[in-house]
Amino acid sequence: MTSEEPAARILMVEDDAVIREATQLTLQRHGYDVTTAEDGLEAIESFEKLHPDAVMLDVMLPGLDGISVCRRIRETSTVPIVMVSARGDALDVVLGLEAGADDYVTKPFDTQVLVARLRAVLRRAVSDPDRPSPSADAGVEAFGDLELDREALEVRRAGKPVQLTPTELKLLIEFANNPGVVLSRSTLLQRVWDYEWGGDGRLVDVHLQRLRTKIGADRIETVRGFGYKLRA
């Protein structure tokens, strides 16, 4: 970010004081405006007051766990959320993603990786006025009863608005850019999550599950062994 751009506001929720303070300093050195919270209830209060640009949310928290906090935030907001898990257990990861998190990192984490993940989710945020257009083609496109308005970045199903998170919207746009084309997990991780290599296929699977719930289970077809494609 340049000196003329306002610093992105990050709400970091972490109960370990050492990790919290060290990570806060690291993020501040990278130009972020960081507010911290020590438990789940404080996280909810801080979120409602600050309206941050992104949330870094630990899974294991006193008072109200991170999964519950994520669900509470998703009731009213599509703000990007990066979950942090101490164990990296499959259950923790899946529950966090199903609750609405956009990405996750596991402890102990490389701070450069964390910064990269935050940058990626902030780029996907639809509220970013400087984001590049997802496609050179603008206008309203229809896929069955599903409508995608590229200019307004709005989605409607059977004429009713569909509320998508920035990651879900970016995922849908990627499919809309390639109608009928099978996209692999690795391709989606690269184009939607900005992963230059590797990545966890669970990110794709869980977000697709959430997206299908909102736009229709049969709208995105699974091609076993290859990937997924959008049905017209």
C-alpha positions as CSV (number, residue, x, y, z in Angstrom):
1,M,0.0,0.0,0.0
2,T,1.2,3.5,-0.6
3,S,1.6,6.3,1.9
4,E,-1.5,8.0,0.4
5,E,-3.8,5.0,1.0
6,P,-5.4,4.6,4.4
7,A,-4.1,1.6,6.4
8,A,-6.3,-1.4,6.3
9,R,-7.9,-2.0,9.7
10,I,-7.3,-5.5,11.1
11,L,-9.0,-6.9,14.1
12,M,-6.8,-9.6,15.5
13,V,-8.4,-11.9,18.1
14,E,-5.8,-13.9,20.1
15,D,-5.8,-14.9,23.8
16,D,-2.0,-15.7,24.0
17,A,-0.4,-12.3,24.9
18,V,3.0,-13.2,23.5
19,I,1.6,-14.2,20.1
20,R,-0.8,-11.3,20.1
21,E,1.8,-8.6,20.8
22,A,4.4,-10.1,18.4
23,T,1.9,-10.5,15.6
24,Q,0.5,-7.0,16.1
25,L,3.9,-5.5,15.8
26,T,4.6,-7.5,12.6
27,L,1.4,-6.4,11.0
28,Q,1.9,-2.8,12.0
29,R,5.4,-2.9,10.3
30,H,3.7,-4.0,7.1
31,G,1.4,-0.9,7.3
32,Y,-1.7,-2.3,8.9
33,D,-3.8,-0.6,11.5
34,V,-4.2,-3.4,14.1
35,T,-6.7,-3.6,17.0
36,T,-6.5,-6.6,19.3
37,A,-9.0,-8.5,21.4
38,E,-8.3,-11.3,23.9
39,D,-11.5,-13.3,23.9
40,G,-14.6,-14.0,21.9
41,L,-17.0,-11.5,23.6
42,E,-14.4,-8.7,23.3
43,A,-14.0,-9.6,19.7
44,I,-17.7,-9.1,19.0
45,E,-17.8,-5.8,20.8
46,S,-14.7,-4.6,19.0
47,F,-16.0,-5.7,15.6
48,E,-19.3,-3.8,16.1
49,K,-17.4,-0.6,17.0
50,L,-14.5,-0.7,14.5
51,H,-16.0,-2.3,11.4
52,P,-12.6,-3.6,10.4
53,D,-11.4,-4.4,6.8
54,A,-10.4,-7.9,7.9
55,V,-10.5,-10.2,10.9
56,M,-7.7,-12.5,12.1
57,L,-9.5,-15.0,14.4
58,D,-8.1,-17.7,16.6
59,V,-10.1,-20.8,17.0
60,M,-9.5,-21.5,20.6
61,L,-10.7,-18.5,22.6
62,P,-12.1,-18.0,26.2
63,G,-15.7,-16.9,26.6
64,L,-16.8,-17.5,23.1
65,D,-14.8,-19.7,20.7
66,G,-13.6,-18.5,17.3
67,I,-16.1,-20.6,15.4
68,S,-19.0,-19.0,17.2
69,V,-17.5,-15.5,16.7
70,C,-17.1,-16.2,13.0
71,R,-20.8,-17.3,12.8
72,R,-21.9,-14.1,14.6
73,I,-19.9,-11.9,12.3
74,R,-21.3,-13.7,9.2
75,E,-24.9,-12.9,10.4
76,T,-24.3,-9.3,9.5
77,S,-21.1,-8.9,7.5
78,T,-19.1,-10.3,4.6
79,V,-15.8,-8.9,6.0
80,P,-12.8,-11.2,5.1
81,I,-11.9,-13.6,7.9
82,V,-8.7,-15.6,8.4
83,M,-9.0,-18.3,11.0
84,V,-6.0,-19.4,13.1
85,S,-5.8,-22.9,14.4
86,A,-3.2,-24.1,16.9
87,R,-3.5,-27.7,15.9
88,G,-4.4,-27.6,12.2
89,D,-6.9,-30.4,12.9
90,A,-9.1,-31.2,9.9
91,L,-12.2,-30.6,12.1
92,D,-11.0,-27.2,13.2
93,V,-10.3,-26.2,9.6
94,V,-13.5,-27.4,8.2
95,L,-15.7,-26.0,11.0
96,G,-14.0,-22.6,10.5
97,L,-14.5,-22.6,6.8
98,E,-18.1,-23.8,7.1
99,A,-18.7,-21.0,9.6
100,G,-17.8,-18.5,6.9
101,A,-14.0,-18.0,7.2
102,D,-12.2,-17.2,3.9
103,D,-8.9,-18.8,4.7
104,Y,-6.9,-20.2,7.6
105,V,-3.3,-20.5,8.9
106,T,-2.0,-22.9,11.5
107,K,0.3,-22.2,14.5
108,P,3.2,-21.8,14.6
109,F,2.8,-19.7,11.4
110,D,5.4,-17.9,9.3
111,T,4.5,-14.2,9.6
112,Q,5.2,-13.7,5.9
113,V,2.6,-16.3,5.1
114,L,0.1,-14.6,7.4
115,V,0.7,-11.2,5.8
116,A,0.3,-12.8,2.3
117,R,-3.0,-14.4,3.3
118,L,-4.3,-11.1,4.7
119,R,-3.3,-9.3,1.6
120,A,-5.0,-11.9,-0.5
121,V,-8.3,-11.7,1.4
122,L,-8.2,-7.9,1.3
123,R,-7.8,-8.0,-2.4
124,R,-10.8,-10.2,-2.8
125,A,-13.0,-7.9,-0.7
126,V,-15.6,-6.3,-2.9
127,S,-15.4,-3.1,-0.8
128,D,-11.9,-2.4,-2.2
129,P,-12.4,0.5,-4.7
130,D,-9.0,-0.2,-6.3
131,R,-9.5,-3.9,-7.0
132,P,-9.0,-4.9,-10.6
133,S,-12.1,-5.8,-12.5
134,P,-12.8,-9.5,-12.4
135,S,-13.4,-9.6,-16.1
136,A,-13.2,-7.2,-19.1
137,D,-16.8,-8.0,-19.8
138,A,-19.3,-6.2,-17.7
139,G,-23.1,-6.5,-17.5
140,V,-25.7,-9.0,-16.3
141,E,-25.3,-12.6,-17.1
142,A,-27.8,-15.4,-16.6
143,F,-27.2,-19.0,-15.8
144,G,-30.6,-20.6,-15.4
145,D,-32.4,-18.7,-12.6
146,L,-29.1,-17.2,-11.4
147,E,-28.0,-13.7,-12.4
148,L,-24.6,-12.2,-12.0
149,D,-24.3,-8.4,-12.3
150,R,-20.7,-7.7,-12.9
151,E,-20.9,-3.9,-12.7
152,A,-22.8,-3.9,-9.4
153,L,-21.1,-7.1,-8.1
154,E,-24.5,-8.4,-7.2
155,V,-26.0,-11.9,-7.5
156,R,-29.7,-12.8,-7.7
157,R,-31.4,-16.1,-7.8
158,A,-35.0,-16.2,-9.1
159,G,-35.0,-12.4,-8.8
160,K,-34.0,-12.4,-5.1
161,P,-30.6,-11.1,-4.0
162,V,-28.0,-13.6,-2.8
163,Q,-25.6,-12.5,-0.1
164,L,-22.1,-13.9,-0.9
165,T,-18.8,-13.3,0.9
166,P,-16.0,-11.8,-1.2
167,T,-14.4,-15.2,-1.6
168,E,-17.7,-16.8,-2.7
169,L,-18.3,-14.0,-5.2
170,K,-14.8,-14.3,-6.6
171,L,-15.3,-18.1,-6.9
172,L,-18.6,-17.6,-8.8
173,I,-17.0,-15.0,-11.1
174,E,-14.2,-17.4,-11.9
175,F,-16.7,-20.0,-13.0
176,A,-18.7,-17.4,-14.9
177,N,-15.5,-16.4,-16.7
178,N,-15.2,-20.0,-17.8
179,P,-18.8,-21.3,-18.4
180,G,-18.8,-25.0,-19.1
181,V,-15.1,-25.3,-18.5
182,V,-13.9,-27.8,-15.9
183,L,-11.7,-26.0,-13.3
184,S,-9.5,-28.0,-11.0
185,R,-8.9,-27.4,-7.3
186,S,-5.4,-26.2,-8.0
187,T,-6.6,-23.8,-10.7
188,L,-9.2,-22.3,-8.3
189,L,-6.7,-22.1,-5.5
190,Q,-4.4,-20.1,-7.7
191,R,-7.0,-17.8,-9.2
192,V,-9.3,-17.2,-6.3
193,W,-7.0,-17.6,-3.2
194,D,-3.9,-16.3,-5.0
195,Y,-1.9,-19.4,-4.0
196,E,1.1,-19.6,-6.2
197,W,1.7,-23.2,-5.4
198,G,0.0,-26.0,-3.4
199,G,-2.7,-25.1,-1.1
200,D,-5.4,-27.0,0.8
201,G,-8.2,-28.5,-1.4
202,R,-10.5,-28.2,1.6
203,L,-10.7,-24.4,0.9
204,V,-12.2,-25.1,-2.4
205,D,-14.5,-27.9,-1.3
206,V,-16.0,-26.1,1.7
207,H,-16.5,-22.8,-0.2
208,L,-18.1,-24.6,-3.1
209,Q,-20.5,-26.3,-0.6
210,R,-21.4,-22.9,0.8
211,L,-21.8,-21.4,-2.6
212,R,-24.0,-24.2,-3.8
213,T,-26.3,-23.8,-0.8
214,K,-26.8,-20.2,-1.8
215,I,-27.1,-20.4,-5.6
216,G,-28.5,-23.9,-6.1
217,A,-26.9,-27.3,-5.6
218,D,-27.1,-28.3,-9.2
219,R,-25.6,-25.0,-10.6
220,I,-22.0,-26.1,-10.1
221,E,-21.3,-29.6,-11.4
222,T,-18.7,-32.0,-10.0
223,V,-16.6,-33.7,-12.6
224,R,-15.0,-36.5,-10.6
225,G,-11.3,-36.7,-10.8
226,F,-11.0,-33.4,-12.6
227,G,-12.8,-30.5,-10.9
228,Y,-15.9,-28.4,-11.2
229,K,-17.8,-26.5,-13.9
230,L,-20.7,-24.0,-14.0
231,R,-23.8,-25.2,-15.7
232,A,-25.6,-22.7,-17.9
